[in-house]
Amino acid sequence: MGTEPHISQTKVRVRYAETDQMGVVYHANYFIWFEVGRVELMRQAGLDYRDMEREEGCLVVVVEATARYKSPARYDNELTIHTHIRSVRGSIIRFAYQITYCETLLCEGETTHIVVGRDMKRKPLPEKYAKRFADLAHPME
């Protein structure tokens, strides 16, 4: 991949159950969509989170999550989740997200994760994942 940024793009359609009394997407749903984007980025990179859990005994837990809301999404909008790895350092992985509708930025955010074993103690990211994540990592402008 070299210096080419890798940004995964995933489509989701807003379901009625994801909206609130005002007819806009309830804010917590964006964090669910961040997860959808993360899993899809890994899949597109040829990695499988389930395999990492089963074969390596590693879990990737969220230790921090932020979101900044710019514009509301509404029922039946088809949204695009833009996801990339902002940085990887040891057992810490930072992902960044932008969620758009018709090229309008609706929400941007970040999540920070720490790799742990089943005992919930920090452990290093397995080499094949660390290398691939490092190849994909870049700051989003």
Rosetta blueprint (number, residue, H / E / L):
1 M L
2 G L
3 T L
4 E L
5 P L
6 H L
7 I L
8 S E
9 Q E
10 T E
11 K E
12 V E
13 R E
14 V L
15 R L
16 Y H
17 A H
18 E H
19 T E
20 D L
21 Q L
22 M L
23 G L
24 V E
25 V E
26 Y L
27 H L
28 A L
29 N H
30 Y H
31 F H
32 I H
33 W H
34 F H
35 E H
36 V H
37 G H
38 R H
39 V H
40 E H
41 L H
42 M H
43 R H
44 Q H
45 A L
46 G L
47 L L
48 D L
49 Y H
50 R H
51 D H
52 M H
53 E H
54 R H
55 E H
56 E H
57 G L
58 C L
59 L E
60 V E
61 V E
62 V E
63 V E
64 E E
65 A E
66 T E
67 A E
68 R E
69 Y E
70 K L
71 S L
72 P L
73 A L
74 R E
75 Y L
76 D L
77 N L
78 E E
79 L E
80 T E
81 I E
82 H E
83 T E
84 H E
85 I E
86 R E
87 S E
88 V E
89 R E
90 G L
91 S L
92 I E
93 I E
94 R E
95 F E
96 A E
97 Y E
98 Q E
99 I E
100 T E
101 Y E
102 C L
103 E L
104 T E
105 L E
106 L E
107 C E
108 E E
109 G E
110 E E
111 T E
112 T E
113 H E
114 I E
115 V E
116 V E
117 G L
118 R L
119 D L
120 M L
121 K L
122 R E
123 K L
124 P L
125 L L
126 P L
127 E H
128 K H
129 Y H
130 A H
131 K H
132 R H
133 F H
134 A H
135 D H
136 L H
137 A L
138 H L
139 P L
140 M L
141 E L
